[in-house]
């Protein structure tokens, strides 16, 4: 039904006179690096840890930067972003294809490829009141064995500072560079309806003005049919704000509820929203995750350093998140005349009670929703599923707008206690993980590769045939 609404309204958009990318997708680490750097330099005055980001929320800041650049390097970076994401055509078409030796095992912030090969056609447009994208995907050996998908499609209407829409797009909630504990690009996009703020204006009220620039997004979607409770509903709410230019804070909350044979009444929803859902019985309305994240940055000339964390509770105690998962990291960024780079170090732990004695087989699991906090078998939160500890080093950046590079290396302790329904592996496994991704842009054509390797994997494990993955890709813009 969601996609019927999408198709009924989509062709209204072709009356527009100017196209710009309405939403910036979480599919490029170098792009995340550029936007994060400009925010931490005080150029972009908007929260940026809820993806997709509304282009409208940062476009004016980029235009002002070009008029009065703090430095030549920052001015060049602002100009490059504007040139990449704003065009004068009423319609934008992009076509692409990829091929891999196997379906990738781990998805991070870089563009996720969810099959052994695939082709994609994207048609998008945007005007003052509407925006939309139709994404037609043909995929071989996809996660759910469906060869045709509409992932990436959406239709939204805009009014003042808000967008109301329907679709299935990738989302990323939190400051992490390698993963997010509550919503990442690890699973397929969940289809649903959303309401999101599209500007960065602070409250005018003196009582609330201290909050600074703020964003709010709400989401209601439906999970797959083939699970223990078919067609379970997925609810998401995130509020992030900047009370001080170097500080961004995010509050997130998600819930699984309803589905076939389960109550979806307003009373059940009300109990869910007030947190009355830990009754441990069949009347329990759902399963929730909630928590907070924060980023504190320190700009020094053309450098910026930052520390960040994400704290997500799998349970509730005294009205606050409990049985917590944790993620923390630091980053260092630099911009030169025609390049921009970010180095990051990130650690995460998806066994609960991250600051005390670990408790296993709790995170992303539930006694009623026994398929857990997953969509088509992939954790909606961490790329690495539950009970896993990671330490990741990364470097990402771009040169002359034509070369984009991302490199990561780290250690992963999968499923540390060796039991439970881990989404990736049976038994415990300690591995080293390396990735290299490169994209070259030439006259509206992007082409490149992503290479990943898992080392120290015995032949008798579930990961044995997925240790090495090479994906080659190409896409072209028709503007």
Rosetta blueprint (number, residue, H / E / L):
1 X L
2 X H
3 X H
4 X H
5 X H
6 X H
7 X H
8 X H
9 X H
10 X H
11 X H
12 X H
13 X H
14 X H
15 X H
16 X L
17 X L
18 X L
19 X L
20 X E
21 X L
22 X L
23 X E
24 X E
25 X L
26 X L
27 X L
28 X L
29 X H
30 X H
31 X H
32 X H
33 X H
34 X H
35 X H
36 X H
37 X H
38 X H
39 X H
40 X H
41 X L
42 X L
43 X L
44 X L
45 X L
46 X L
47 X L
48 X L
49 X L
50 X E
51 X E
52 X L
53 X E
54 X E
55 X L
56 X H
57 X H
58 X H
59 X H
60 X H
61 X H
62 X H
63 X H
64 X H
65 X H
66 X H
67 X H
68 X L
69 X L
70 X L
71 X L
72 X H
73 X H
74 X H
75 X H
76 X H
77 X H
78 X H
79 X H
80 X H
81 X H
82 X H
83 X H
84 X H
85 X H
86 X E
87 X L
88 X L
89 X L
90 X L
91 X L
92 X E
93 X E
94 X E
95 X E
96 X E
97 X E
98 X E
99 X E
100 X E
101 X L
102 X L
103 X L
104 X L
105 X L
106 X L
107 X L
108 X L
109 X L
110 X L
111 X L
112 X L
113 X L
114 X L
115 X L
116 X L
117 X E
118 X E
119 X E
120 X E
121 X E
122 X E
123 X E
124 X E
125 X E
126 X E
127 X L
128 X L
129 X L
130 X E
131 X E
132 X E
133 X E
134 X E
135 X E
136 X E
137 X E
138 X E
139 X E
140 X E
141 X L
142 X L
143 X L
144 X L
145 X L
146 X L
147 X L
148 X E
149 X E
150 X L
151 X L
152 X L
153 X L
154 X E
155 X E
156 X E
157 X E
158 X E
159 X E
160 X L
161 X L
162 X E
163 X E
164 X E
165 X E
166 X E
167 X E
168 X L
169 X L
170 X L
171 X L
172 X E
173 X E
174 X L
175 X L
176 X L
177 X L
178 X L
179 X L
180 X L
181 X L
182 X L
183 X E
184 X L
185 X L
186 X L
187 X L
188 X L
189 X L
190 X L
191 X L
192 X E
193 X E
194 X E
195 X E
196 X E
197 X E
198 X L
199 X L
200 X L
201 X L
202 X L
203 X L
204 X L
205 X L
206 X L
207 X L
208 X L
209 X H
210 X H
211 X H
212 X L
213 X L
214 X E
215 X E
216 X E
217 X E
218 X E
219 X E
220 X E
221 X E
222 X E
223 X L
224 X L
225 X L
226 X L
227 X L
228 X L
229 X L
230 X L
231 X L
232 X L
233 X E
234 X E
235 X E
236 X E
237 X E
238 X E
239 X E
240 X E
241 X E
242 X E
243 X E
244 X E
245 X L
246 X L
247 X E
248 X E
249 X E
250 X E
251 X E
252 X E
253 X E
254 X E
255 X E
256 X E
257 X E
258 X L
259 X L
260 X L
261 X L
262 X L
263 X L
264 X L
265 X L
266 X H
267 X H
268 X H
269 X H
270 X H
271 X H
272 X H
273 X H
274 X L
275 X L
276 X L
277 X L
278 X L
279 X L
280 X L
281 X L
282 X L
283 X L
284 X L
285 X L
286 X E
287 X E
288 X E
289 X E
290 X E
291 X E
292 X E
293 X E
294 X E
295 X E
296 X E
297 X E
298 X E
299 X E
300 X E
301 X L
302 X L
303 X E
304 X E
305 X E
306 X E
307 X E
308 X E
309 X E
310 X E
311 X E
312 X E
313 X E
314 X E
315 X E
316 X E
317 X E
318 X L
319 X L
320 X E
321 X E
322 X E
323 X E
324 X E
325 X E
326 X E
327 X E
328 X E
329 X E
330 X E
331 X E
332 X E
333 X E
334 X E
335 X E
336 X L
337 X L
338 X L
339 X E
340 X E
341 X E
342 X E
343 X E
344 X E
345 X E
346 X E
347 X E
348 X E
349 X E
350 X L
351 X L
352 X E
353 X L
354 X L
355 X L
356 X L
357 X L
358 X L
359 X E
360 X L
361 X L
362 X L
363 X L
364 X L
365 X L
366 X L
367 X L
368 X L
369 X L
370 X L
371 X L
372 X L
373 X L
374 X E
375 X E
376 X L
377 X L
378 X E
379 X E
380 X L
381 X L
382 X L
383 X L
384 X L
385 X L
386 X L
387 X L
388 X L
389 X E
390 X E
391 X E
392 X E
393 X E
394 X E
395 X E
396 X E
397 X E
398 X E
399 X E
400 X L
401 X L
402 X L
403 X E
404 X E
405 X E
406 X E
407 X E
408 X E
409 X E
410 X E
411 X E
412 X E
413 X E
414 X E
415 X L
416 X L
417 X L
418 X L
419 X L
420 X L
421 X L
422 X L
423 X L
424 X L
425 X L
426 X L
427 X L
428 X L
429 X E
430 X E
431 X E
432 X E
433 X E
434 X E
435 X E
436 X E
437 X E
438 X E
439 X E
440 X E
441 X E
442 X E
443 X L
444 X L
445 X E
446 X E
447 X E
448 X E
449 X E
450 X E
451 X E
452 X E
453 X E
454 X E
455 X E
456 X L
457 X L
458 X L
459 X L
460 X L
461 X L
462 X L
463 X L
464 X H
465 X H
466 X H
467 X L
468 X E
469 X E
470 X E
471 X E
472 X E
473 X E
474 X E
475 X E
476 X E
477 X E
478 X E
479 X L
